[in-house]
């Protein structure tokens, strides 16, 4: 029952919004950097920070690894919490350099569960950020759970909003198989409907999911 409902939600959102072309980024490395910088801010601010790094020709593991922390913090300032995020970015880069010689392609070759466990051990990387890197930068079949996803599913009585990240994720993994393209598109569509309709104060009457309420 739940897997049919999940597929129906996806079909309705896709019909309403079309493909989302998410996650924006020229390279897997840039996508990973964006996943770390987007914590607690909006994408527009992240784009400004990424553009600053590109202007400095610093969108590479080697460049950020060698950059003083203070300079990195100043470049990513538009993303907010820039001192904290600079340390988190440095921690990820150190992990990338030490374990994979700075290569996202080497990282991609590692088995998904082993890699996820390692990512979660990096300072400042929680489940949502780790899974965003795995799915969007490395094309691993893992579903990203965020506040929008929880809100939509809880309002449609599929899972309670207080359930754990792992329980929400397992629902998608058990219902939808291991489809990277579907996972990518579906999560992006949750973000879209969450921002436009399924807000803290929802606009249900115009939402493409409105007819699905019991």
ChimeraX attribute file (.defattr): number of C-alpha atoms within 10 A of each C-alpha:
attribute: neighborCount
match mode: 1-to-1
recipient: residues
	/A:1	7
	/A:2	13
	/A:3	15
	/A:4	11
	/A:5	15
	/A:6	17
	/A:7	15
	/A:8	14
	/A:9	20
	/A:10	19
	/A:11	15
	/A:12	16
	/A:13	21
	/A:14	16
	/A:15	10
	/A:16	14
	/A:17	12
	/A:18	12
	/A:19	14
	/A:20	16
	/A:21	9
	/A:22	13
	/A:23	20
	/A:24	15
	/A:25	16
	/A:26	8
	/A:27	13
	/A:28	21
	/A:29	22
	/A:30	18
	/A:31	21
	/A:32	23
	/A:33	23
	/A:34	25
	/A:35	23
	/A:36	24
	/A:37	30
	/A:38	19
	/A:39	18
	/A:40	10
	/A:41	13
	/A:42	12
	/A:43	16
	/A:44	11
	/A:45	16
	/A:46	23
	/A:47	19
	/A:48	16
	/A:49	24
	/A:50	23
	/A:51	15
	/A:52	19
	/A:53	19
	/A:54	14
	/A:55	10
	/A:56	11
	/A:57	11
	/A:58	19
	/A:59	18
	/A:60	17
	/A:61	23
	/A:62	16
	/A:63	14
	/A:64	20
	/A:65	20
	/A:66	12
	/A:67	14
	/A:68	12
	/A:69	15
	/A:70	12
	/A:71	12
	/A:72	24
	/A:73	22
	/A:74	15
	/A:75	21
	/A:76	24
	/A:77	20
	/A:78	19
	/A:79	25
	/A:80	19
	/A:81	15
	/A:82	20
	/A:83	16
	/A:84	13
	/A:85	21
	/A:86	24
	/A:87	17
	/A:88	19
	/A:89	29
	/A:90	21
	/A:91	17
	/A:92	23
	/A:93	25
	/A:94	19
	/A:95	18
	/A:96	21
	/A:97	16
	/A:98	10
	/A:99	13
	/A:100	17
	/A:101	16
	/A:102	19
	/A:103	16
	/A:104	18
	/A:105	14
	/A:106	12
	/A:107	17
	/A:108	17
	/A:109	12
	/A:110	13
	/A:111	10
	/A:112	19
	/A:113	12
	/A:114	9
	/A:115	16
	/A:116	18
	/A:117	12
	/A:118	14
	/A:119	22
	/A:120	16
	/A:121	14
	/A:122	17
	/A:123	14
	/A:124	18
	/A:125	21
	/A:126	14
	/A:127	17
	/A:128	19
	/A:129	23
	/A:130	24
	/A:131	24
	/A:132	25
	/A:133	27
	/A:134	25
	/A:135	21
	/A:136	24
	/A:137	24
	/A:138	22
	/A:139	18
	/A:140	23
	/A:141	20
	/A:142	26
	/A:143	26
	/A:144	25
	/A:145	22
	/A:146	17
	/A:147	13
	/A:148	21
	/A:149	21
	/A:150	22
	/A:151	20
	/A:152	23
	/A:153	18
	/A:154	15
	/A:155	14
	/A:156	17
	/A:157	13
	/A:158	17
	/A:159	18
	/A:160	14
	/A:161	17
	/A:162	10
	/A:163	11
	/A:164	13
	/A:165	16
	/A:166	10
	/A:167	12
	/A:168	22
	/A:169	15
	/A:170	14
	/A:171	16
	/A:172	20
	/A:173	17
	/A:174	10
	/A:175	15
	/A:176	16
	/A:177	12
	/A:178	15
	/A:179	14
	/A:180	17
	/A:181	13
	/A:182	15
	/A:183	23
	/A:184	24
	/A:185	19
	/A:186	24
	/A:187	20
	/A:188	20
	/A:189	25
	/A:190	23
	/A:191	17
	/A:192	16
	/A:193	20
	/A:194	20
	/A:195	13
	/A:196	12
	/A:197	19
	/A:198	21
	/A:199	14
	/A:200	10
	/A:201	7
	/A:202	15
	/A:203	12
	/A:204	14
	/A:205	10
	/A:206	11
	/A:207	17
	/A:208	18
	/A:209	21
	/A:210	13
	/A:211	10
	/A:212	11
	/A:213	9
	/A:214	6
